[in-house]
Amino acid sequence: MSQVFTTQISFFKPLECIFTSLLVVFLVLSSAQAATQVTGARNWVGGGKQQFVFDVSDHTKVSSFSLDKPRRLVLDLKNTQFRKPLPQFNLRGTDVIRVRSGSPKKTVGRIVFDLKKQMAWKVTQLDAKGPYGKRVLLELFDQAGKPQTAALTARPKPAFSKPNKPAAAKPSPVLAPVATASARTSARKAKTTAIASSRDIIVAIDAGHGGKDPGAIGHRGAKEKDIVLAIARATLKEMNKVKGLKPVLVRDGDYFIHLKNRRDIARKEYNADVFISIHADSFKNKQANGASVFTLSQNGASSATAKYLANKENMADFIGGYNPGNGSKSLSETILTVAMDGVLAESNRVGQNVLNEMGGVSRLHKRHVENAGFLVLKNPDMLSILVETGFISNPGEEKKLRNKRHQRKIAKAIASGTSRYFNDHPIPGTYFAKKREQQRLKNKLATHVVSRGDTLSAIANRYRVSMTSLKRVNEIQTDRLHVGKILLIPKA
């Protein structure tokens, strides 16, 4: 009997070891799945604050402390992992040198901010709202600003605290130029000038596709989502050089965003004036080539190619598991359609300016702005255009689109075309409007509001000035005029 019993023990012992190992693996996997994930991040500046938002899968305990020599601010998120590397933040106008992330312990996700100077800060956990999930908000303030929760002086003992009660208010969108120390000094010196109090025009730059949606794939394997993100980042840099424009990125990493959410990010987070979606064409005919600019059409596409491209781009939501065509047309959609009529004409003018600039960089597929039913452009309160930078399905254009130098040229064209439009059609209260008014006062120039039937030659004759000088003062490239445009009249 003892012999048989011994045999049974030796038989079950390996099973016991296997069961124990499986249990350990299960516990490790369960722990990993239970960890909070940092799924995305973005930042903006304005009103003396510098804000960084981190998308998280769930609220967790957050502790923050400062370090000196060099100055750093550290956020430790307990039981948190980074699903992917943090995006490249736009740190222009901030007091942050760089942002890093890591895991000093298996149970801690750490985010480190290298700083230029001492700052006060505040950390808030925000609940899911609208298209946004749960978030951790970090706000940085100048020491001279209103009192905050901490200042970067001595290092407190790092200890995890209970999550803050979610705040009711969401971060304020950028409505004014970045308030750096040099900008504040310049503003004080220029108090008597109207231009100091004007706001920037906010341009939301949307890199199409992303994450599980690669977009079109070229002959040599180039993915549309990667190319357009590179062009979007280059456009951000170029627009940052243009006084009066404040560019922001809708997508600044390799992740998926539904089409409606792209519009919501631009409108609700950034309060954008302009929405520019960047894509790379693809067509069944590999010979198709050339850059294009599109605006929304409420009544069908302007060409068969435009219809094909719109249908292709609109499929992005189906990839994400969302069908925008479900359900009947509601009253709100009808109101939206009516409201859209007011911005389509101006969007077309923005697009034509961008297309004209693109003509100096690439061959154009069409020399006029096309129209199609792009869902991402259905914005009743933003000027919206979609830029197709070239055909990635064309081997020759795919090679050019992968070239960094060519990407920068496209970015410069988009930035130049956008600023040219606002020089001609400034929004009241913005830098462009104040600049134009200041120019008029400085030169004591008269103005003329274009009415139906006006022509440049008739206006020039009326005020006894040359058409050349009239065009030069108003930065007009063509003879076309739009009703309501305000022209500066040069001295005779």
Buried (B, 14 or more C-beta within 10 A) or exposed (E): EEEEEEEEEEEEEEEEEEEEEEEEEEEEEEEEEEBBBBBBBBBBBBBBBBBBBBBBBEBBBBBBBBBEEEBBBBBBBBBBBBEBEBBEBBBEBBBBEEBEBEEEEEBBBBBBBBBEEBBBBBBBBBBEEEBBBBBBBBBBBBEEEEEBEBBBEEEEEEEBEEBBEBEEEBBEBBEBBBBBEEBEEEBEEEEEEEBBBBBBBBBBBBBBBBBEBBBBBBEEEBBBBBBBBBBBBBBBBBBBEBEBBBBBBBBBBBBBBBBBBBBBBBBBBBBBBBBBBBBBBBBEEBEBBBBBBBBBBEEEBBBEBBBBBBEBBBEBBEBBEEEBEEEEEEEEEEEBEEEBEEBBEBBBBBBBBBBBBBBEBBEBBBEEBBBBBBBBBBBBBBBBBBBBBBBBBBEEBBBBBBEEEBBBBBBBBBBBBBBBBBBBBBBEEBBBBBBBBBEBEEEEBEEBEBEEEBEBEEBBEEBEBEBEBBBEBBEBEEEEBEEEBBBBBBEE
